[in-house]
Amino acid sequence: MRALIIIIGLSFSLLARAQLYDAQWALGINESVLDFRNTDTVIIYSLPTVESCTLTTASICDESGNLLFYTNGISICNTQNVLLNGEGLNPCLYTQADSLDGLNIQQAALFLPMPGSLRYYYLFHFSNDTLQNSRPGTIYSSLIDKEGNGGLGEVIQKNVPILQGHILRGGGMTACKHANGRDYWLIMGASVTNMFYKFLITPNGILGPYTQNIGPQYPLPYDIAYSKFSQDGSKFVTGAVEGLVLVMDFDRCSGEFSNPVTIFNDASTIPGVAISGSAAVEFSPNNRFVYVSDRIYLVQYDLLSTNIQDSTQLYSEDSTTSYGIHVLQAAPNGKIYASTWGGGLGAIHVINYPDLKGDSADFVYGGQPTYSIPSVALPNLINYKLGPLVGSGCDTITAITEVRAEIQEPRVIPDPADKYAYVEMGMQGNYEFDLLNVAGQVVDRKETRQVDIFNTESLSAGVYFIRVVDRNSGNEIASRKLVIMH
């Protein structure tokens, strides 16, 4: 049994290290791709034009860094075609109006690998509710099987609501690894109030939403937001077109924010009228600096300064640099890249040494050429490589694995299932078998000593999870994935 525990532990360790999910970025209209796998040189190549992207864009690679999928908030594509069942995201009139060029909402889509899996990927996404730019009230999840459709990829569950009926900010969805180094915290802010919605993405489904009120309010209609976690996951920054830039500490174990600090970023383009706001925000790799763009300025704030409000202006638009600056995104090579405001340059901007203070950071206008004219956005990405927080008390994967290794995993026949699924534990006990969908909702429940059967004929095709609970202790003791196909 000890040998089995060691092997399982190693599989989690290898999975945690093999996370090159951000190694290639799909950009904009007439897709250019930036490939960061060569540490010395950024390789540029072109993709066949499948779907154009405007401001909503996200992409994801496999664990080895091979580009898998990208989205414009309307369709999910691989490098050649729209995925099977990959059309029709975010069904609403606003989405229909943007059907040719993609959604025009920043950070409105984000890919996350399903924790503990190398085969399945989530896309979390939202749109505005109406043609009048009413703020989103629904966050959806869609699930992709990388091996579906003969290895081309297939969307097996689409537009599953995980949050409905809430007024959310006009963008700004991001995520951070849990302190166990496997699961993810998904974060989205609300409009009008200062509430944040949080979801925990686990191998057994999506937990939440959990909520927290903290920091300033971002009122309509100036709540067009952008949010980022620091590379070590200890801090969070968010801002909006009009409103204070908010920096907070983040507890990767509990998902709680604390110690809010606000920064007044002068984003005014009218002499004498100060508007505190931002177009995008990003942390330096060493977590010391916050970079804030506001269309015509790029500003660096030092979080170690005795007065964080002190700043260094790294860029100011003039007649020779008329494309401006917009979305910021940290790259695997340690640099930060920035899109152009309104697109059209055929290049993106670069901060070569973002860990250095002031002009030593070396901002280069249009410093990274592209094969095509990129969109106004860069793909919404996070630090997928972030590992467990050692000594936090939340690094529980090994312990959970050891417990589950000592209790035989449930046997399920058939898998994939059509009309029924026979579930059996290896020893008798006092069990509860829960059948959960990908949103973490229990769709059926059985109480048994060892064996039971789920009727799956009336359930929608897709990925589900069987959770085994010890009814004596109330603890989850085993789980496994179940695919339903009709």
N, C-alpha and C positions, 0 to 999 in steps of 0.2 A: 504493500500500500504506500510506503514512503516513496518508492521509486515513481509511482504514479503521481504523487503530489508534486515531486520535483519537476517532472515533465510538464505538468499543467502550469506550474509557476513559470517555467521558462517560456512557455508559449505566450503568456501575457507579457513577459519582459520583452520578447522579440517583437511582439505586436506594438508595444509602446515605442520602440526605437525606430521601427520602419514606418515613418510617417512623413513622407515627402509630398503631402497632399497639396502644398502650395508651390511646388517646384516649377510649374508653368502657368502663365497667365494668358487667358484669352481676352483680347482687347477689341472693343468697339465695332465700327462699321468696316466691312470688308476685312474680316478678322486677321489681325496680326497676333502672333503668339510670342511672348518673351519666355525663354527657357533658361532657368537659373541653375540647372544641374551642373554645369561647368563652373567651378568656383572662380575662375579667372576671367571669363568672358560671358556676357549675356548673349545667347544665340537667338536670332530673330528668324521666324519663318511664317509663312502664310497658310491659313486654312481656307478651304472652299467656303464661300459665303453660304451659310445655312440660314441663320437668323441674325438680323441686325440688332445691336444693343445700343441703347441711348444712355440713360443714367442708372437703370437697374441692370446690374450684371454681377454674376458670380461664376466661378469655375472651380473644378476639383480634379486632382490627379489621383491615381491609385497609389498604393503604399510605396511603389518604386519610382514614382515621379512621372509616370506616363499620363498625359492629358486624357481624361475620361469624358467629362461633361461640362457644359456651360449653359447658362440660361440668361434670357432677357426679361424674365418675369412673366412671360407668356407661354414659352415653349422650353423644353429641355432637349438639348442637342448633344450628340457625340461629335467627333471630328469630321463626320461626313454627312449626317442626316439628323432630322428630328427623331428622337427616340420613339419606339413603339409606345403608344398611349401617352406621348410626351407633350401633346398640344392641349390647350384649353386651361392653363393655370389661371387662378384668381378670377373666376367667372363673375363679371360685372360690367356695366356700361363703360366705366373708365378704361378697363382693360381692352374692351373692344375698340375704343377710339384710338388706342395706341398699338393696334395689332400689326402695323407695318414696320415700325422701328423699335418696338419694345417699350416697356414702362419707363416713365420719367420720374422715378422716385429713388433716392439714394438709399443704399443698404436695405432694400426691400426683398432681398433674397440671400440665402446663405446655405451652402452645402456643409453637412456634417457627416462623417462616417458613422454608421451605427456602431456604438461601443461594443468591443469584443468581436467584431466581424470584419472580414476583408472582402465581403461580397456585397453587402447592402449599404446604401447611402441615403440619408435624408436630404431633402430640400425643404427648408422652411421659407415661407413667402407670404406676401400680402400685396394688396392694391388699394387705391382709394375707392370709396364706396360709390361715388357718383361722378358725373361729368363736371360738377362744380368743385372738384378737388376736396370734397368732404373727406375727413381723415379716415384711415382704415379702422374698421371695427372688428375685423376677423384676421387671425393668423392661421395659416394652413400648414400642414405637413404633407409632403408627398414622398413616397418610398420607391427607390430605384434598385432593381436587381441587376448588378453588373454583368452577370452571366446569362441574363434573360435574352430572348430573341437570338439564340445561336451565338451568344457572346457579344452582341452589339449593344446590349443594354435594353431594359424595359422598365417602364414605370408601372409598378404593380399595385400601388395605392396612390390616389391623387385627390388633392383638395380636401383633405380630412381636417376639419376645424379643430384647433386646440385652444382657441380663445375667440369668443364671440360677444358682441354687444357692448364693447368698450371703445371709447374714443382714444385712439392711439396716436402717437406723434407721426409726423410726415416723414418717416425714415428713421434710421438709427438702430436697426436690429443687429446685434453682435453676440458673441459667445466667448466662453473661457473654459478651459479644462477644470474639472473638479480636482480637489486635492488628491484623489486616488489615482490620478493620471490616466483614467480610462473614460469616465463619464464627462458630460459637458453641461455647463450652465448656459442657457439661452436667455438673453435679456432684451426687453423692449420697454420703452418709456411711454407714459400716458400724456395726453394733452390736458390743458386746463388745470389739472392737479399736478402734484409732484410725486406721483406714484410710479413705481417700476414693477413690471411683471417679470417673473422668473420661472423658468422651467428647467427641470433636471432630466437630461437625456441619458437613459441607462440601457443596458442590454435587454431589460424587461419592459421597455416602453418609455413613455413620456410622462413625467410626474409634474404636478402643478396645475394651474399657476399658483405660485407663492407671490405675495405682494409686500412692498415696503414703501413708505412715504419718507422722502428725504430730499433735501436740496430745494432750489427755487422752482417755481412753476414756469411752464412754457406755454403761454396762452396762444390760442388760435388768432390769426392764421399764420403767425410767425414762428411756428414750431417745426420747421423743416430741419430735421435733426441728423447728427452724425455722432457715432459713439465708438470708443475703442477701449480695450484692455491693454495694460502694459504687458511687455513680453514675459515677465515672470508671474503675471496674473495677480499681483498684489494691489494694483491701482486701476481705476476706471476713469475715463474722461468722456464728457458729452457736451455738446453745444448745439446751438440752433441759429438760424438766420438772424433772429433778434432774441437776445437773452444772454445771460451770463454763461461763460464756460465753467463747467462744474467738474472738479477733480475730487475723487473719493478713494478711500481705502476699500479693499475687497477681501473678504474671507472666503477662500476657495472651498473650505469645508462646509460652512453653513449657508453660503450664498448671500451673506449680509454685507451691506455697505455701511461705512462709518466715516467720521471725520471729514465732512464736506467742506471744501474750500472753493470759493468762487473767484473767477478772473474776469475783469472787465476788458474785453478785447475790442478796441475801437475799429469797427467795421464801416464807419461812415464814408460815403462818397460825396457828401454834401458839406461844404465848408461850414463849420460852426454847429453842425448837427451830429452829435455822437450817438451811434447805434452800437451797443455791445452785442456782437454776434460772431458767427463763424460759418464757413461753408463746410469745413472738414477739420478733423483733429487726428493726431497720431503721436505715439510715444517713441522716444529714441530706444534703441536696443538695450541700453544700460538703464532704462527706466527713469533717468534723471530729468530729461527734457520733455516738454509737451510742445508740439508744433501745431500752430493754428493757421489755417488759410481763410481768407475772407474776400475772395475774388481778385482783388488787386494788391493784396499784401500777403506775405508769409512771415509769421512771427514765431520766435522761440522763447518759451518760458522755462526758467530754471526752478525746479521744485525744491532744490536745496538752498535757494536764496532766502535770506532773512525777510525779503519782500518779494514774494512770488509775482506780484503785479509788475515788477521791473521786467523788461523784455528786451530782446534784440530783434530788430527788423532785418530779415534776410533778403527780402525782395519787395520791390514796389513797382507797379506797372508804370511804364512811360511810353512814349511814342514808338520806341524801338522794340518794345515787348508787349504788344497789344493783345496777346491771347489770354493773358491772366493766368490764374492758378485756381485749382479746384480740389478734387478728391486726393487725399493722401493715403499711401499704403506702404507699410514696411515690407521689405523683400528679404528672401533667404540669404542674400549676399551682404546683409548688414546695412544696406542703403535704404533711403526712403524715396519713393517716386511720387510724382504729382501729375494729375491730368491737367489739361488746359481748360479754361473756362469757355464753354461753348464749342470745344473741339476745333478741328480744322488745321492744326499745326503740322501734323505728320511726325510728331515727336512728343515725348513727355519730359517733364522736368525731373531733376535728380538732386537729392541732398547726399553728397558722397560720404561725409563723415558725421552722421547725425549725433554721435556720442560726444562731439566736441562743442565747446561753447562759442556762440557768436559767429563771426565770419569764418572761423576755422571749420565750421560745419561744411563749408564749400557747396553752396547752392549753385547749380548750373542750369540756366534757363534753356529748355529744349535739349538737355544733355543726353537723352536716350532716343535715338532715331527709331522709327517703326516703319514697317513696309507699307502701311496704309495710314489714312487719316483716322486716328482713334476717336472714340466717343468721348464725352465729357467725364466718363467714369473710369475707374479701375475696378477689377473684381473684388467683391467683398470677401475678405479672407481673415483668418485668425491665426494664432500661434498653435498649430496642430501638434508641434513637437513637445509642448510643455509636459513634463513628467509629473510623477507624484511629489507632493510636498512632504519631504522626509521629516519625521518627527512631529507632524501635525496631529497625529492621532486619527487621521482620516485615510491613511494608506492601508485600506482594509482588503484589497483584492486578494492578496496571498492568503490571508486568514479565511476569507470566505471560500476561496478555492479549496483550501485544505478541508474545511468542514464538508463541503459538497463532495469532495473526492471520497470521503469516508462513507457517504450515503450514496448508493447507486443512483445515477441519473435516471429519470423516468424513461421507460421504453414506450415509443409511440408507433402504432401500426394502423394504417399505412401513413407514410409521409413522403410526398404530399398526400393530403387527404381530400376526398371528394364528398362522400355522404356521411362518413363517420370517422372518428379517431379513437382508437383503443389505447388507453393510457394505463401503464402498470409500473409500480414501484418494486424494487428488488427485495424488499422485506416488508412485513406487515407493520402497521402503525396506525395512528389516528390522524389522517391526512385530509387536507382540503385541496382539491385541484381547481385552479382558476384558469379560465381561458380568457386572455386579454388581446385586444387589438393593438395596433401600433401607437395609438394615443394613450395607452395605459389603462383603458376602460375595460372592466370585467364584463364580458358578454355571456358567460355561462360559468356555473360553479357547481362542483360536486363534492360531497363529503363521503369518504370511503376508508376502508381499512387497507386496501392495496390496489384494487383495479376498478376502473369505471370507463364509460364510453361517452364521448361528446358527439351530439348530432350536429354535423357541419354542413348539411345539405342546403340549409336556408341562409348560410352566411356568405358574404361577398368573398370572392377570391382575393388572396393576398397573404401577407405574412402575419402570423399571430404568435402568441407566446403562451406556454403552459407553465404556470407557477405552482409549485408544491409548497404548502404551508403545514407545519406541525401544529395541529389544533391544540395540543397540550400547552405549548409555549407561545404560540402565536407568531413564531419566527418562520421566515422563508428559508427552506432548506435545499431547494433544487429548482431548476428551471430549464427549459429548452425551447427552441424555436419550432414552430409548426407552420408549414405552407399549405394553404387550402387552394386547390385548383379544381375547376368544374369543366 
